[in-house]
Structures are given as structure tokens and as C-alpha cells.
Amino acid sequence: MTTRTTPTGDRIVRCPACGEDSIYGPGNAYRPFCSARCKGVDLGAWASEEFRMPAEAPPDDEPFGDPRLQ
């Protein structure tokens, strides 16, 4: 795997939001994102819980908790 860099030595990475090239260096205030828009889209996804981890919660009508109390 080859690491791509700019002439100033900053790495070029894929933007996690849109997939376009993004400069990962001090000159990019939005890193690892390519722009303020992509950073905002990602923040909105977290705020609306689009990035939730799947959980196996028991149905509302089943008891849960300490098995000694069931």
C-alpha cells in the first residue's frame, strides 16, 4: 500500500463522509474531513444516532435483569 502525500509532506486520506481526497495535516482545519460540510454531516449523523451499535434488547413484555428476582 502506497501512502499518498502532498508536496509539503501532508498525507492524503479519504474523507469519511464523501470519500473524496482530504489533506490530513495542520493546514486542514476539518481533518480527517475534506470540508466543513462533511464534518457537519458526520456530526448530524452522530446526533441523530445513525451510528448506533446494534443491541439485542429483550421485548418489553419479557422480564430482564437479575435472574434471581424472576
ABEGO torsion letter per residue (X at the ends): XBBBBBAAGBBBBBBAAAGBBBBBBAABAAOABABAAAAAAAAAAAAAGAABBBBBBBBAABBBEBAAAX
